[in-house]
């Protein structure tokens, strides 16, 4: 049976990271974007990552950061994947020794297939909702019918996901993974263990129905 992976993004506390792992999260996201309410320092992220068990992917999110800024994080944090959430070019994304995922904001007219070709070296494409001036974490979903059914790259679905709509999102898009942040929080950057557990259970139930 295919299993949809789950990434819990915007981790800012060790207790939330461990609770997410206990709930069954496959990956945790750490935001290195100073303007985000979920931003973490390099030191805090490294400390939390050091507590994680093996086989949990550690993802670092950047928004138009400089090469030096990203290299500084990589020096201290054992990232498994970089998530580029800005206007980074394919050439820039390939500068680093860590696999990457490119986020696309689903604005009107976006050609996802063309973007997949442009970022063919990516490990996956993350599809997020579009809101002018906000690179992510909008809390809003987009029309899941716009997700292409056949792409050369795995799709990670984001944008306005919650425990109540997670199952419908899986059924509609059949993504490789789901990326949730605000939908499982008590406050920006502070996760709710119950919501994380409910979200992952909802995804698992949807997978069983699809089997």
Secondary structure, 3 states (H helix, E strand, C coil): CCCCEEEECCCCCHHHHHHHHHHCCCEEEEECCCCCCCECCHHHHHHHHCCCCCCCEEEEEECCCCHHHHHHHHHHCCCCEEEECCCCCHHHHCCCCCCEEEEEECCCCCCHHHHHHHCCCCCEEEEECCECCECCCCCCCCCHHHCCCCCCCEEEECCCCCCCCHHHHHHHHCCCEEEECHHHEEECCEECHHHHHHHHHHHHHHHHHHC
